[in-house]
Amino acid sequence: MGQKISLDWTARPAQTAAPPSGNWRAALTTLQPLLETLLLVGAAWLALLLLRPLVGAMAPSDHEALMASITTLFAPFVLRQRSEARVAPRRRVLRDLAGPYLLFAAIATLALGLGWQSETPRLWLLLWLTLGFAGIGALRSAMCRAPVVERIAVVGAGEATDRLVHYLQRSAPASVELVGVFDDRATRPPSSTMARSGSVADLLALGRQRRVDLVLIALPDHAETRILELLGQLKSLSVSVALSPCGIELAMPKLPVEYVAGRMPLTLIAERPIRRAGAIAKAAEDYLLGGLLVLLLSPLLALIALAVRLDSPGPILFRQPRHAWNNAEFDVFKFRTMRWNPQGAPQPLRQTERGDPRVTRVGRFLRRTSLDELPQLFNVLRGEMSLVGPRPHAVDMRTEERLGSEIVETYAHRHRVKPGLTGLAQVRGYRGATHTAEQLRRRIEADLEYVEHWSLWLDLQILARTAWIVIRGHNAY
């Protein structure tokens, strides 16, 4: 029996879970087409500046350089890497780039030839393409050299798990951080040499404290039912889930193949909902549009704060723990709309309803116009919420005296993205209190539809429909 290997993640200091775009190299890979486009445009104008002092009037005009810039817009479609997960070693960068770049050079030559208005020196075209090739080659080489650590958790036990863990440790020790081996069985199979780091429940708790990029399931091919059960549990985290290459064939659609630790192919069975370019676009939407809204609405926010203060005693803002991304918790901000309940007089958690006697005069107006939700823009700027997403539910909120997870099995899957100021469920009319299990199911179905089919266009549609609902006054209360 080999030596037991212990992977003790509990000994590491606790960290706040990073946002979905926490891996900066993944963001750089997403921006690679844009960076390569900018490099080619810069190379065209640099070649022009270098040639003008040498050839004078024979140098190409700004018109040719502009044509080169326009032609460069086609570069990302020609030069893009076929697999964004696998980055070629440095020694293969120029070889892999040569073929696509020759095709781009041919397209550029043809496009410029059709648009030439003067006797453009062929030297400029050659210099531009040479500088562009050197720039892109240097960028891709730098990406290969850049250190990146992918945090991977393994679920399973037995020889398949041992082989997988040893491969990760041997082939990519600098680029893979193995956060642990997790399995629900208290006793390990006789063939296993890996010490258990905890149960699947421990992995779910870990995923709420630290960033986990990928969960690898290493189970035998006869464990299909168990794999599907694990997938249901792990989809409460914003993490990709993949099967180790051990010949498992599940009766479900396969997602694209992912490559980790060099060349090991893994079949993805669940992807992080919003990743790479989508994560960057959504973050830009939240911070740019959210910051603009705070700036424009700051006079209104000040007036509402004054009205709340004058209407009844108590704080201006109301804070309440809500469920957040990755099943964590955060304090949501709202303008106080109810009579203040001082500390020392606790009351049971109760959903707000129409005609609620606890609501103040100003509070009724704020709720009717949804203005009480405006302070959540600060939650957006703090990175705790998004402008659009599933509405954050209060911790321990109950419907028919049951928790949401007890009514809808996939309830926690809505937490795979950040909660939002508004969402698909809200614009479909599923707003306000959920008094029945059927109301909760309809809301969760809309939330999960948003998680699975997110797009920037869908976000913009929801924001526009929300504005129309507010203008018409069709709110929850």
C-alpha positions, 0 to 999 in steps of 0.5 A: 500500500502506498503512502497516504497523501493528505490534502488539508484545506482546513489548515489554509486561512479562510478567504472570501469567495472570489467572483466568477471572473477571479482568474485574471488569466481567463480574463486575459484570454477573453480579451486576447482577440481585442488585444491582437486587433489593437496590436495589428492596428498599431503595427500598421500605423507604426510601419507608416511612421517608420517609412515616411522619413525614409521614402517621403512622398512615396510613403503610403497615405493615411487612407491606406493605414485606415484601410489596414485598420478596417481590414484588421477587424477580420483578424480575430475570426482568422487568428482565434484559438480553437480551444480557449482552455488549452494554451500551446507551449511557448515553443509551439506559439509561432508554429501554430500562429504561422498558418492562420497569419498567412491567411490573414496576410492574404486577406489584408493584401487583397483588401488593400489592393482593392482600396489603393489610391496611390503607388503604395510601397510593398515595403510598408505592407511587408513591414506592417505584417512583420511587426504585427506577427512579432507583436501577436507572437510576443503576446501569446508567448507572454500568456504562456509564461504567465503563471496561472493557478487553477483551483481544482477539487476532486470527488471520488475514491479508489484507483481512478481518483488516485491516478487523477490526483497523481497526474495533476500533481506530476504534470502541472504542479505550478498551475494546479492547486488541489484543494482536496479529495472529497467523498461521502464515504467515511471509510476509503476503498482498500485500493485508495491511497488518498486521504479524504479531505472531507465530505461533499458537504465540506466541499460545498462549504469550502466553495462558499469561502474560497474560489474553486474553479473546477470540480472533477468527478472521478467515479467508475462508469457504473456510478451514473446515478451517483454522478447525477446526484453529485451534479445536482448538489454541486450546481448550487456553486458557481463552479464548472463540473467535469468528468475525469477521462475514465470512459463514463458515458452519461445519458445526457447532452455533453458540453465542450471538452475542457483541457487542464494540466496540459493535455488531459481532456475532461468532459464538462457536464456543467459550466459556470453560468457566466464566464469569460467575455460574459463575466466581463460584460456583466461586470461592466454593465453593473459598475458603469451603469450602476455608477451612472445611476447613483450619480444621476439619482443622488438628489432623489436619494437625499430627498428620500433619506430626509423624508424617511428620517422626518416620517418616523423614528429609526434609521434611514436604511434597513439592512437584512441578511440575504442569500447571495452568490455561491450560497453566501450571505450579505446585508441588502440595503433598502430605505426603511419602510416599516416602523422601527423595531428596536433591538431587544424586541425581536419579532419572527421573520414574516413576509410583507403583504398588502396593507401591512400595518407595519408599513409607514406613510412614506414607506407605502409610497416608496413600496408602491414606486419601488424607490425603497430598492434604490440603495441596493445600487450600493450593493451593486457597486460593492460587488454583492449584487448585480443590476439583473439577477434572481432577487435575493431572498431573506435568510430562512424565508419560509413559504407554507412554513417550509424553507425554499430548498424543502419545496424546490429541489433546485432552489440553491441553483439560483445562487450560481449568479449574483442576486439582482435589483430586478430579474426575469421572475419580477418582470413576468409578474412574480413579485411580492410575497410567496404565500404558496408553494406554487408561487415559489416554484414559478419564481424559481423556474424563471430564476433558473431560466435566467441563469441557464440562458443569460445574455447581455441582451436579456439583461437589457430587455429586463432592465427596459421592462422593469423601467416600464413596470415602475413607470406604470406603477405595477409593483408588488405593493 
